[in-house]
Amino acid sequence: MFTYVTLGDLVRAEHPRRSIREILNTALRGMNEIFARMHAEFERESIVPEQLLRGLVLQSHCGLRTERLLRDAENHHK
């Protein structure tokens, strides 16, 4: 049987990541125009810059030393 769980259900309400996420969302909204211009310059498929920045913030918050450790930790906690 399948269970539907959102990511929000997995992070408790008072967890610091929730406030960090709000700060990050505000900062990224202010950078949307810059990212759009960058994407238009390169004209090719790539990872969305917002996702890269979110990953780096999460990586630094979790204290992981490399992207590989971040990926492994994400896969482990799924």
N, C-alpha and C positions, 0 to 999 in steps of 0.2 A: 504494500500500500504506500502511496505517496503522501508526503506532508508538505504543505506550502508554508514556507517561512521567509519573511523578508529580512534583509540585512539589518534593518532597523530593529527588528525583534531580537537580534543577537547581541546588540550593544546596549547596555543599560543606560537609562535616561541621564544619569549624572556623570557618565564617562567623559573624560576630557576630549576625546576624539570628536564628540558632538559639537563642542564649542570651536574646536580647531576647524571642523568642517564648515561651520558658518563663516568664520573669518576667511577661509580659503575660497568659499563660494563668492563672497563679496569682492575679494581681490581679483578672481578670475573673470567676474562679470566686467570689471573695469578694464580688463585686458583683451576682451573679445575682439575689438577692432584691430588691435595689433596682430593678434593671431590670424585674423581673416586676411590681412594684407600679406602676412608671411606665407600663408597657404596659397594665395593667389600668385605669389612670386615663383614658387617652385613647381606648381602645376603637376603634381604627381601624388600618387597614393602614399600616405604616411600615417603614422600614429598621431592622433589629435594631440596638440601640445598640452591641452588641459589635462588629458589623461596622464601624460608623462609627468607633469608637475604634481598631480595628485599622488602618483606613485612615489615620487621622490620625497614628498612631505610625509607620506605614510612610512616610508623606509627610514627616514631620519627620526620619526617619532618612535618607531619600534626599536631603534638602535641596531638595525641590521646593517652589516658592513657592505654588502654587495647586492646588485639586482638579482643575482642567482639565489641568494639567501631569501630575498623578498619573495621571489616566485615560489620557492620551496615552502616557505612559511604559509603563503596564501593557499597553496595546494594542500598542505597538511591540515589547515583549519577549515576546509570546505565541508 
